[in-house]
Amino acid sequence: MSTKKYLVVSPHESEFPNPITFRKGDSLVVGEEYEGAEEWDNWFFCSSPGQEPGWVPGQVIERQEGSVGRARDNYTAR
């Protein structure tokens, strides 16, 4: 197994002061899929109780009926 190493050259500041954050198993309301010039494939605008809505990668969403989902893993957009 290969280990990649990265060098951080500047701090990242989120564009959102309160990014969406949730834990594995939390309920999600799954909205629109991202469509834009950045080509973020499989990203969805989600909300979770007590959180500001935000963009979430599809691989951490367990889709259920309609717009209902559940978090497959802990996640933060920070």
N, C-alpha and C positions, 0 to 999 in steps of 0.2 A: 504494500500500500504506500503510495506516494504522499508525502506531506508538503503542502504548498506553504510558503512563507510570504508575508506581505509587510511592507513598510508603510506606516501611516505618516503622511507628510503634512497634513493639516487637519484640524478638528472639523467634524461635521456638525452643522447646526440645522436642526429640523425646521422645515417651513411651517410646521404646525406646533404650537406651544403645548398642546395636550394630545399627542398622537394616540391612536387607537391601541389599546393594550388589553389582552385577555389571556385566560388560562385554558388549558386543555379541558374540554368538556363544556365550556361556556356556550350559551345560545348565541346565535348570530342571525341577523336579518341580512340576507344576501341580495344586493341590488345589481345595478348594471355592470357589465363587463367593460373594462377599459378599452377604448378605441381612440388612438391618437398617434401622432407622429413618432413618439418614443418607442412604439411597438412593444409595449409591456404585455406580452401574451399571458393569458390566464390570470389576470388581476381583476378583483371585484371590489366594488364600493360596498362596504359592510358597516353595520352598526351592531352594538352590543349594549345591553342595559348598563347605564351609568357611565358610558364612554362617548366621546366625540366620534362620529363616523369617520372612516378612512379606508384607504386602499389596502387590500389583503391579497397575498398570493393564493391562488386556487389550491395549491397542494396542502395548505393547512385548514381547508374547509371540507367538512364532511357534509355533502349536500343531502338534504332531506326533501320533504314535499314543498313545492313552490319556491318561495323565497326564504324558507327556513333552513338553517344550517347549524352545525355544531363544530367547535374548534377541535381539530385533530391534535393540536399541540399548543404549547404556550407561544404567544406572539406579541411583539410590540413593533410599531412603526418607527420607533426612536432611532 
